[in-house]
Structures are given as C-alpha cells and as structure tokens.
Amino acid sequence: MTNDKRNAIKEALVDTSIGTCISIPLNFFLASMAITLAWSATEITFYFTAFFFVLAVIRKVYIRLHFARKQSDEIKNNT
C-alpha cells in the first residue's frame, strides 16, 4: 500500500472517529431538545440534517488543514 493511501485511510479514520465522538452526545442533546419542543418528524429531520451538515463541513475543513500542515512539515523535513 502506498504512503498516500495510508495517509488517506488514516485521515478518514480520524475524521470519522472525531465525527462520531461529537455526534453521539450532540444527537442526544438535540433529540432531548426536539422532544421538549414537540417538533414534528419533518422539523427534526430538517434541523438535524442542517445542523450536522454544517458541523461536518467545519470539522472536515479543520481536519484537512491539520493533515495538510502535517504532510507539508514532513516534506520540508525530508528535503
């Protein structure tokens, strides 16, 4: 397996793991809030999807920047 593939798999695992750790407690909180506010299934679907989409994009940007910086540092150190 090439180094690029290993790095891509590592980044995907880190991103997915962080996303899971964030989403489990957040989902519990949002579900509790939705029950308290008596949201309909349509409202829950819309708000949860929108919220988790925005959160995923923000998370992905920061994780991609982290790995890009790390790869850049490795290239600098190897030259």
DOLOKE-129629 format. One record per residue: residue number from 0; y, x, z of N, C-alpha, C in turn. Coordinates in Angstrom, 3 decimals, always signed. Example, Ala and Ser with C-alpha at 12.3 -4.5 7.8 and 13.67 -1.06 7.14 Angstrom:
BEGIN
<0 <-5.690 +13.190 +7.800> <-4.500 +12.300 +7.800> <-3.300 +13.200 +7.800>>
<1 <-2.250 +12.850 +7.080> <-1.060 +13.670 +7.140> <+0.030 +12.900 +7.870>>
END
This chain:
BEGIN
<0 <-1.178 +0.857 +0.000> <+0.000 +0.000 +0.000> <+1.242 +0.904 +0.000>>
<1 <+2.206 +0.540 -0.821> <+3.403 +1.370 -0.915> <+4.308 +1.165 +0.298>>
<2 <+5.193 +2.117 +0.491> <+6.131 +2.064 +1.616> <+7.057 +0.846 +1.504>>
<3 <+7.459 +0.497 +0.269> <+8.318 -0.673 +0.066> <+7.622 -1.964 +0.507>>
<4 <+6.345 -2.074 +0.167> <+5.584 -3.265 +0.558> <+5.438 -3.340 +2.074>>
<5 <+5.152 -2.192 +2.701> <+5.037 -2.163 +4.168> <+6.347 -2.582 +4.823>>
<6 <+7.456 -2.051 +4.315> <+8.768 -2.413 +4.863> <+9.063 -3.892 +4.672>>
<7 <+8.706 -4.435 +3.509> <+8.939 -5.860 +3.244> <+8.109 -6.731 +4.186>>
<8 <+6.853 -6.344 +4.401> <+5.984 -7.107 +5.315> <+6.521 -7.016 +6.741>>
<9 <+6.939 -5.822 +7.145> <+7.485 -5.644 +8.493> <+8.732 -6.498 +8.685>>
<10 <+9.629 -6.476 +7.690> <+10.846 -7.281 +7.782> <+10.521 -8.775 +7.845>>
<11 <+9.572 -9.219 +7.025> <+9.189 -10.632 +7.029> <+8.591 -11.041 +8.374>>
<12 <+7.751 -10.189 +8.948> <+7.149 -10.492 +10.248> <+8.201 -10.530 +11.359>>
<13 <+9.121 -9.569 +11.343> <+10.179 -9.548 +12.357> <+11.061 -10.778 +12.219>>
<14 <+11.464 -11.098 +10.987> <+12.331 -12.253 +10.754> <+11.661 -13.552 +11.184>>
<15 <+10.396 -13.713 +10.806> <+9.671 -14.932 +11.161> <+9.430 -15.023 +12.665>>
<16 <+9.114 -13.911 +13.294> <+8.894 -13.899 +14.746> <+10.171 -14.249 +15.505>>
<17 <+11.279 -13.652 +15.108> <+12.555 -13.967 +15.759> <+12.907 -15.435 +15.528>>
<18 <+12.695 -15.905 +14.302> <+12.964 -17.315 +13.998> <+12.135 -18.257 +14.854>>
<19 <+10.878 -17.914 +15.056> <+10.007 -18.747 +15.890> <+10.465 -18.746 +17.345>>
<20 <+10.805 -17.565 +17.851> <+11.271 -17.465 +19.248> <+12.577 -18.224 +19.469>>
<21 <+13.408 -18.270 +18.465> <+14.669 -19.016 +18.577> <+14.416 -20.511 +18.427>>
<22 <+13.567 -20.888 +17.476> <+13.426 -22.308 +17.156> <+12.657 -23.120 +18.187>>
<23 <+11.712 -22.510 +18.882> <+10.921 -23.293 +19.845> <+11.798 -23.867 +20.960>>
<24 <+12.548 -23.049 +21.703> <+13.389 -23.649 +22.747> <+14.526 -24.492 +22.174>>
<25 <+15.044 -24.082 +21.024> <+16.132 -24.833 +20.408> <+15.650 -26.207 +19.945>>
<26 <+14.448 -26.241 +19.396> <+13.870 -27.508 +18.959> <+13.657 -28.440 +20.153>>
<27 <+13.201 -27.889 +21.260> <+13.021 -28.696 +22.469> <+14.357 -29.283 +22.925>>
<28 <+15.398 -28.434 +22.950> <+16.731 -28.898 +23.357> <+17.259 -29.969 +22.406>>
<29 <+17.151 -29.725 +21.106> <+17.658 -30.692 +20.127> <+16.869 -32.002 +20.175>>
<30 <+15.550 -31.905 +20.374> <+14.742 -33.124 +20.462> <+15.126 -33.933 +21.695>>
<31 <+15.363 -33.246 +22.805> <+15.802 -33.946 +24.015> <+17.148 -34.629 +23.788>>
<32 <+18.047 -33.922 +23.112> <+19.364 -34.487 +22.816> <+19.235 -35.691 +21.880>>
<33 <+18.362 -35.584 +20.880> <+18.170 -36.683 +19.932> <+17.612 -37.922 +20.631>>
<34 <+16.706 -37.703 +21.572> <+16.145 -38.840 +22.325> <+17.222 -39.469 +23.199>>
<35 <+18.011 -38.623 +23.875> <+19.084 -39.125 +24.740> <+20.107 -39.924 +23.949>>
<36 <+20.421 -39.450 +22.743> <+21.421 -40.126 +21.911> <+20.822 -41.235 +21.054>>
<37 <+19.526 -41.457 +21.186> <+18.808 -42.503 +20.453> <+19.035 -42.404 +18.949>>
<38 <+18.897 -41.183 +18.410> <+19.050 -41.003 +16.972> <+17.878 -41.631 +16.236>>
<39 <+18.147 -42.076 +15.024> <+17.079 -42.605 +14.171> <+16.318 -41.427 +13.552>>
<40 <+15.195 -41.721 +12.942> <+14.400 -40.669 +12.283> <+15.213 -40.003 +11.174>>
<41 <+16.016 -40.759 +10.473> <+16.857 -40.201 +9.409> <+17.892 -39.246 +9.981>>
<42 <+18.527 -39.624 +11.069> <+19.520 -38.750 +11.701> <+18.871 -37.462 +12.214>>
<43 <+17.729 -37.606 +12.862> <+17.020 -36.429 +13.372> <+16.678 -35.486 +12.221>>
<44 <+16.132 -36.029 +11.164> <+15.754 -35.210 +10.003> <+16.959 -34.496 +9.426>>
<45 <+18.043 -35.214 +9.209> <+19.236 -34.618 +8.616> <+19.824 -33.535 +9.515>>
<46 <+20.072 -33.859 +10.776> <+20.713 -32.908 +11.682> <+19.837 -31.685 +11.971>>
<47 <+18.555 -31.894 +12.193> <+17.672 -30.762 +12.451> <+17.599 -29.843 +11.231>>
<48 <+17.427 -30.434 +10.058> <+17.331 -29.635 +8.838> <+18.610 -28.849 +8.601>>
<49 <+19.759 -29.491 +8.731> <+21.040 -28.808 +8.517> <+21.235 -27.698 +9.546>>
<50 <+20.962 -27.985 +10.802> <+21.162 -27.001 +11.863> <+20.257 -25.783 +11.681>>
<51 <+18.972 -26.038 +11.445> <+18.037 -24.922 +11.291> <+18.275 -24.146 +9.993>>
<52 <+18.766 -24.807 +8.949> <+19.109 -24.111 +7.713> <+20.239 -23.110 +7.948>>
<53 <+21.307 -23.574 +8.578> <+22.453 -22.691 +8.854> <+22.014 -21.542 +9.758>>
<54 <+21.274 -21.847 +10.787> <+20.791 -20.823 +11.712> <+19.900 -19.804 +10.994>>
<55 <+19.031 -20.270 +10.108> <+18.139 -19.366 +9.374> <+18.912 -18.442 +8.443>>
<56 <+19.927 -18.956 +7.779> <+20.727 -18.116 +6.884> <+21.448 -17.034 +7.686>>
<57 <+22.055 -17.416 +8.799> <+22.762 -16.444 +9.647> <+21.786 -15.386 +10.165>>
<58 <+20.637 -15.833 +10.667> <+19.630 -14.901 +11.177> <+19.162 -13.956 +10.086>>
<59 <+18.885 -14.492 +8.906> <+18.377 -13.685 +7.802> <+19.388 -12.635 +7.365>>
<60 <+20.665 -12.985 +7.334> <+21.709 -12.028 +6.950> <+21.717 -10.857 +7.919>>
<61 <+21.720 -11.143 +9.208> <+21.769 -10.062 +10.194> <+20.509 -9.200 +10.185>>
<62 <+19.362 -9.814 +10.003> <+18.124 -9.039 +9.958> <+18.069 -8.195 +8.684>>
<63 <+18.498 -8.748 +7.548> <+18.524 -7.982 +6.303> <+19.478 -6.804 +6.415>>
<64 <+20.646 -7.015 +7.012> <+21.608 -5.931 +7.209> <+21.032 -4.845 +8.124>>
<65 <+20.328 -5.265 +9.158> <+19.699 -4.306 +10.073> <+18.697 -3.431 +9.328>>
<66 <+17.812 -4.055 +8.553> <+16.797 -3.291 +7.841> <+17.417 -2.454 +6.727>>
<67 <+18.460 -2.944 +6.075> <+19.133 -2.160 +5.035> <+19.781 -0.919 +5.646>>
<68 <+20.402 -1.093 +6.811> <+21.022 +0.038 +7.509> <+19.950 +1.046 +7.927>>
<69 <+18.840 +0.545 +8.420> <+17.738 +1.406 +8.844> <+17.178 +2.192 +7.653>>
<70 <+17.005 +1.530 +6.519> <+16.494 +2.198 +5.319> <+17.500 +3.219 +4.796>>
<71 <+18.772 +2.882 +4.867> <+19.819 +3.809 +4.436> <+19.819 +5.064 +5.298>>
<72 <+19.664 +4.875 +6.608> <+19.602 +6.020 +7.527> <+18.387 +6.891 +7.232>>
<73 <+17.247 +6.271 +6.907> <+16.047 +7.034 +6.582> <+16.249 +7.853 +5.307>>
<74 <+16.913 +7.280 +4.330> <+17.183 +8.001 +3.078> <+18.111 +9.183 +3.347>>
<75 <+19.137 +8.969 +4.148> <+20.072 +10.050 +4.489> <+19.351 +11.177 +5.220>>
<76 <+18.449 +10.830 +6.121> <+17.731 +11.840 +6.906> <+16.723 +12.618 +6.073>>
<77 <+16.228 +12.009 +5.003> <+15.239 +12.667 +4.159> <+15.869 +13.583 +3.115>>
<78 <+17.175 +13.487 +2.921> <+17.820 +14.353 +1.917> <+18.492 +15.533 +2.544>>
END
